[in-house]
């Protein structure tokens, strides 16, 4: 199984969050937009969040060799489950089977109403923002709209979490790539896998809390390291 974080998408032009050039490192205020309590309580936070969504580099991003390496691994019959903390959809865009990908923190490609639960394409809401609605409400019930992502203070989808933990218990090898392994419960799959006898390999630019637990820790550009360890370089 594989667990990926923001670091795998930096070579696609999407900045990570906690790295030296991370979104939250450079602008701690931006983290408020990812906290459910602040988002719901403060219309100004929502307005800034909509502007951030509008200008996100993720809309132009394309999969890199790191994403494509997992497609190769799947085609070889070696990849059972790919858990991603990313919301950019680049794994599926690269060619990974949607049935094998768990977007444990949701997706930026849809919006959801926090009142009635209705979901819709993000582009529809962004078109309203471009037309002048600073904080577009749900057209069905008037409730608050947000991206269909898991914010701080919001529970993960139970089925996704259970499936992730089950994969961690059953895998032979867990490959953690581009994740700070600091955000739970997603990061918890690493010690679960290790406790059930799996080998653990961590590929990340910065140290993680589980480096000492890993069988191998690799540093470097993910889009270069992954193809190399899969024998494609």
Secondary structure, DSSP 8 states (H G I E B T S, - for coil): -EEE-GGGGGGGT---SSSTT-HHHH-GGGGGGGBHHHHHH-HHHHHHHHHHHHT-GGGT----HHHHHHHHHHHTT----EEE---S-HHHHHT--TTTEEETTEEEEEEEETTT--EEEHHHHHHHHHTT-TT-B-TTT--BEEEEE--BTS---HHHHHHHHHHHHH-SEEEEES--S-STTTTHHHHHHHHTT-EEEEE-SS--TTTTT-SEEE-S-HHHHHHHHTT--
